[in-house]
Amino acid sequence: MLAKELVLKQRTTILHALCSSGSTEHLERILDILLAQGGLTWEDYQNIQVLGRALYANARQLLDLVYTKGEDTCELFLAALKLVLPEEQAAVLSFSESCSNLEDKDEYQSTSHHTLLTQRPSLVYKLQGCIDGALETLLDLGHFSSSDCEEVRLPIYTPTQQARRLLDQVRSKGDSVATVLLQYIHQKQEPGSAFNQSNLTPPKEVLKYQKKLSSSVSAQACFLSTYGGTSHMPLEDIYIDGQLELAEDSVNAQGPLGLEDIVGLAGIVNKEADTVIVSGEAGSGKSTLLQRLHLLWAQGAALRDFLLLFPFSCRRLNSEHNELSVQELLFQHCCWPDREQAEIFQFILDHPHLILFTFDGLDELKQSFSDEQRICCPTQRAPVHILLFNLIQGSLMKGVQKVVTSRSEAVSPLLKKHLRKEVVLKGFSPNGIDCFVKKHHRDPTVAAKVLESLQANTALLGLCHSPVLCWIVSQCHKELLGCGEGSPKTITDVYLMILQHFLQHQSPLRSTMGSGWLQEHLKTVLLLGQLAFEGITTTCYIFSGTDLEACGVTEKDICMVFLTKSKDMSSTHSKCYEFLHMTMQCFFAALFIVLSSNTNRSVIPKLFELENMREAGLSSVCFRACLPSSDQQQQALEKETKAAETPNLQITAMFVSGLLSQRHQKLWLHCCPSAVVEKKARQVARCLSKGMQKHFRSIPQPVQGEKKSMHAMPDFVWLIKCLYEMQESRIAKDAMSKLEVDHLKLTYCNIGPVECTALAYVLQHLRNPVGLQLDNNSVGDVGVEQLLPCMHICSSLYLRNNNITDEGVHKLIAKSIQCDSFQKIALFNNKLTDACMQNFSHLLKTKQDFLSLRLGNNNITAEGAKQLAEGLKANHSLKYLGLWGNKIGDEGAEALANGLESNSSLVWLSLVGNGVGSAGACALANIIRDNTSLEELWLTENCITKMGVECLIEALKHNRHVTSIWLRNNALSLEEVEEMKQRESRLIF
């Protein structure tokens, strides 16, 4: 279809793509490109960009003009559109075949005046961040007046809009002024020139403020502010890097990242956005990571590109009820300037690229992210959450970098639209656990004993991948080392251990043995439990003195160290408290539900019926109804109903499940009537069974000829974890007896070692073998070990992209050889090397019913291929072998060919991207000649020449079973490809 027809046919879709965001940026970038390419004249541009006219009207004017100008301009327009629009918007549009390439213009034209047009897109980019300097230069040389500068600097403009206004102004003033600006930009790009960023000298008042701000940030960041606040622990003495990775949908997602990579160039998916989000599970170390970044900036050890860093806690912003402007938000909630507030704020507006905002705990904000209410003026007052949402999406303070932390489940598709990139924090690596324990215990003997205890209890080791749980285990080392075979297995066990640890340290000479420790402090536990429960159900995580008083919490209760003073960088707030960690608040809320007689019988069912409450938006009201209060109090509460956070309610439900386990009921003997506890335990069992059955009923019937498959959702994983916390095999067995599927898919479900332990505990009770798909999670070697108890029920196991190494494979294969049902494994995109290939060779020799082995995108070389070939020689069942994306080369291909010489079972073989040349292709041709089973051979992206293809063609003359050999992107000319196609149709190029 012609470009002109495409523009007309897709007019409505194009208009929506250009205007739906409310931002003019897409339209203006397209105008820049059309000006540079000669598709529009300067007069055309001025007719479209009418100030004050609606965005849709300007976009319609452009479409009318482009269509009128004819086919060539329409092609240019579609090419610009394809370049500018995000992928998901461009995907719904059709483009002409000739619209993909835009002509590169010479960097400088005959006149500077003309260069401003032909190089406009790159000049706009280069001017961002140095507009102030350019204006000062033009002002000093007399080319610009103060009013000219003010017109460019209008606060409603984003940095790119300011750059365009500057170019427009300069162009109107003639060639000599254009020359000055171009020389300035050229000098700016030169490292070491007078205009280089490193030589920018901020005003004296700004430097004074920077010093005060960094001092304040340092004071707040130098001690661990979360759970470590109990011991006033210096951050540098205890901090260990967590595992940082780009989110799976990021560009070039690869490997672990460093702290500064968070604001670096790696993984950017939207260059126009300013916000990076660091997501992770509760307790994965997000707040501590941000604190580490703050401290490094304050010390001048990192983030040196940022002159000012403003840290915010969303938890604390919840308590701000006044409407604020951006200036008030910065100065009241971070650091108040001693003088010249207006000058300092103007510097921030003029140099957005020098500023970094951080927002910790977006998921803890009372309001869910929305981009409906837009504001763009930094002096306009608005509710704090509206300011925050506009900062994140770039409507406010465009150009300022923002780093936000949030739990993974709170990162909605709507929020992702406004992100520069997403980075995932996955807790400690095995080495990180080792380092943390050694840092926590300066006595090497104690550290060694703790680590030895963890290695002996792999379930507990799995829990320690979560930094908060690793801290608890380290903190309670005496209890851990003294518990023998009763070592903690579940998250509830670990939290009960820290509860006992702190309570007994308050009265070390009294009931330190037996179960009396809880009864002695029951009143405190219930008071803190009520405070926690009411906070969870009203999204309240910081408590004032009035809140504590309302629940009867006294100074003595505070001294139990489960509550810690809430840090606030502003000095305008009175003393407030928060629980050591969000999960600790959930734990105390669960204790209240289990032990209190003041909650009615509906509280547990409501806790487990989150899906219904999400649909109805009733979380808070439902839970408040479970608490005793007067009618007046109830009405006051319902006036400001806030939705309780589902993730926190789920954590609370998980703790309730664990606390009501038979294993812990002795603890409650003197704290709560046994009949009441047993009744609540039965309620939980019913709720879990009902929740599971609801998931099972949602499984669609399979298409005829296909296996029945269940794609599990995150709520299913939560129910599995609750079943594991209860540690009652009867309940787990009953729940699983009703699941009848052939394939269970749990991809992208944040499955780590903790979840693997729970899955194995529950899935081992399945009646029939199942294919278990865990692709794109964080299983790791420890998680693999946790899955071993359910391997007997697995017919296949898919573990793509899970950070698994040779160590994990060694344990996995040793177990799977003993499992009769196990027939398929996929481990591509992991960290496997030649060292584990002996294990796979042993698997193939031992299991003569094994069907599929896929090991693509690892680090396997010719040596590993040789070891695998030994297994292939002895195996007579394997049908699928995938080794794409490794490094086996000709030598490895020859070894595999030798191993498959007498094979009569292999149907599909992939050696894509392995550096295989003609020697390897000829070796493979030798087995094709007489093979009666092989149907597909994939040799794409290798370095096979015409000689290698000739061998394959000759072999195919003797083989009618092979349906296709894929040879795209090899060392062949176009003429050779055409010739080979004509000679053999089964070769795919």
C-alpha positions, 0 to 999 in steps of 0.5 A: 500500500502507498504511504499516502493511503496508509496515512489516510487509512490510519489517521485516527490511530495516528492521532491517538498515538501522537496525542493520547499521552497528553505530552507534545513530545512525540509530535514535536520530535516528528516535526524536528525530523521532517524539518531536518529531512526537508519534508516541511518548510519553516513556514509549514512548521510555524503554521502547525506549532500555533501556541495555545492551540490544542495538541489534537488540532496541531496534530490534525494540521500536520496530517492534513499538510503531510497528506497534501504534500504527497507520497514522498512526504508521507513516506518521510512522516511514516518513517519519523513516526516509526522512529519516535513512537514506543514499540507497543504503539508502533506495533499497531500501525502499518508502515510502507516498505520504503519508510524504514530509513531516514537519510543522514544529513551532513553535520554542517551545511553551507550556512549555520542558519540552514544547519539549525534545520537539518541538524535539529533533532540532534541539536535538541538532544545536545542542548538538554542540560546546557540551555542555561550556559547557552543563554548566558553566552548569547546574553553576554555577547549581546545577541539575546535580551533578558526577555528572550532568555525568560521566554525560553526558560518558562517553567511550563517547558520541559528541557526538550521544549526549552531547547526547541524554543532556543533554536527557534529564537536563534533562527529568527536572529540570523546566521551570525547568532546561529554560528555562535550557538553552534560553536557553543554546542561544539565546544560543549561536546569537547571533553575539557572545553570551557563549557564542559559540565565538569567545569560548571560552577553553581552559585555559592548559595547552591553549593552551601545548600549542597553541603547541608543536604549531603550532611543531612543525607549522610546522617540519615543513611550512615546507620542501618535504618530498617531492622538493624536499627535495633542495634545502631549498626553502621551501614558500611559494617553490614551492607552486602550487595543484593542480586540486581538484574534488569527486568525480563522485558528490558532491552539486552537483559543480561547478568547482575548489575552494580549499584550505579548501573541503576541510573546508568545506560544499561537496559533503557527501554524508554529514553524519553522517561526519567524514572527507574524502578527497583522492584523486589519482594518484601524483605529483599533489601530495597530500602537498604539498597537505596540507603546505600546509594544515598550514603555513597552520594553523600560521601562523594563515592558514587553518583557524582553526576548529581549535584543534589539528591533528594530522598523521600519515603512514601511511607512518611509522605502518607502523613502529609495532608497539606497540598504542596508545591514541588519546592515545598515538597523538596525543602520541607521533606528533605532539607530546608535552605538557610537562605535564597530558597528561590535562587536554589529552586531556580537552579534546580529547575534550570539544571534538571540533569544534575538532580536525583530524586529517590522515592522508597516504597511506592507500594506503601503509598495509600493511593495506587499509581494513576496518570489521570490528573496531570500538572506541569507547573512546579509552583502549583500546589497539589496533594502529595500523591498527585505530585509524586505521580506527575514526577514519576511520569515526567509531567513535572520536573522533566529531566530530573532522574528519579529512582523509585522502589516498590514491590514487584506486584505493585508495578502495574502496566500503567506505571511501566509505560512511564519507566526508563527501565525496571531493575529487579532486586532478588535478595542475596546470592549464596555468596552474599549470605556467606558474607552477611553472616561473617560481617554480622558475627565478627567472631569467625568461630560463631560465623562458621557455626551459623553457616554450618547450621544453614548448610545442614538445613537447606530449607533455612538456607533458602529463606536466607536469600531474603536479607531480612530473614538472613538478619533474623537468623544471624541475630538469633544465632544462639537460639539457632545453634541450640535448637538441634533437630527442631531448626526452623523450616518456615518463615513463621518459625524464623519470626517466632525465633526473633520474637522469643529472642527479643522478649527473653532479652528483656527478662534474661533471668526469668522464663528463658526455657519452655513455652512460658516466654510468650505468656509472660509478655502476652499483653505487650504482644496483643497491644502491638498486634492490635496496632499492627493489625489496624495499621495493615488494614488502613495502610498505616505504617508510621504511628504517632503518639496518639495512635500508640495511646489509642491501642494502649501501647506504653513506653515499656512496650516500645522498649521491646524494640519491635518498634523503632523511631521513624526517621524523617529528614524534616524537623517539623514532625513530632516523634513517630514510630514504625515496626522494624520491618513491614513483614514484622508488622504483618507478623504481629497482625497475625499474632493478634488474629490468632491470640485476640478474643476481640476479633470476630470469626469472620476475620480469617475468611476475609483475610483469605478472600482477597480476590473478592475484596479486590473486586469490590474494593472493600478490604478496609471496611471488611477488616474494620468490621472485625474490630470492636469499636463504637458506632461513632468510631466506625463512622469516623473510620469509614469516612477515610476508607483506604484500601488495605494492601493485598500483598501485606494481607497475603503476608499476614495470612501466611503468618496466620497459617503458620501460627495455627500449625499443630507444631506451634499449638503448645505455645498458645496453651496458656495464652488462648483457649485451645478450642478457639485456636483449633477452630481458627486452624480449621477455618484456615484449612477450609479457606486454603482448600476453597482457594485451591479449588477455585484455581482448579475450577478455572483451568480451561479444558484442553484443545483436542490432542493437547495436554491439560495445562494450568497457568498458575497466577501469583495468588496460587503461589501464595496459597501454596506458601500458606499450605507449607507454613501450616506444615500439615501434610494431610491438608496439602494432600487433600488440596492436591488430590483435586488437581488433575493437569498434565502441565503446571506453568509458573513462569514469571511468578517470582519463584525463589528458593523459599517458594521452591521449598513450598512447591516441593512440599505441596506438589509431592502429593499430586496423584499423577506426574506433571510437567513443571515449568518454572522459566524466568524466575530466581530458582538458583542452585539452592532452589533446585535442591529444594525442588528435589522432594517433588522430582518423582512426580515431575515428567518434565522440568523447565528452568530457563533463565534461573541462575542455575550453575553446574552445582545445581545440575549435579544435585538435580541429575543425581535425583532425577536418575532415580525418578521413573516419570522424569523424561524432559529437562530444559535449562537454557539461559543459565550458567552451565559449563563443561563441568556439568556435561558429565552429569548429562552424559550419565543421565543419557546412559542411565535413563533409556526412556529420556526424551528431551535435553535442551541446554541452549545459551550456556557456556558449553564448549567442544570439551563439553560436547565430547562428554555429552557424545559419550552419553549419546552413544549409549542412549536409544530414546532421546528425541530432542537435543538443543545446544544453541547459543553455546561454543562447541565449534567444529570440534564439538559438532564432529564429536556429537556426530560421532556420538549420533552415528548409530542413533535411531531416535533423535528427531530434532537437533539444534546447534544454532550460533555455535561457531560451526564451520564446514568441517562440522557440517560435513561431519553432520552430513555423514550421520544424515546420510543413513539416519532414519529418524532425524527430521529437523537440523538447525544450523542457523547463525554459524560460519558454514561455507559452500563446501559444508552445504555441498556435503549436506546436499549430497547427504540429503540425496540419500535421506528422505526423512529429513524435512528441513535443514536451517542455514540462515546467516552463514558464510554464504553469498546471495548467489550461493544461497540462490544456487543451493535453494534451487538444488535442494528445497529442504535447505532453509536460508 
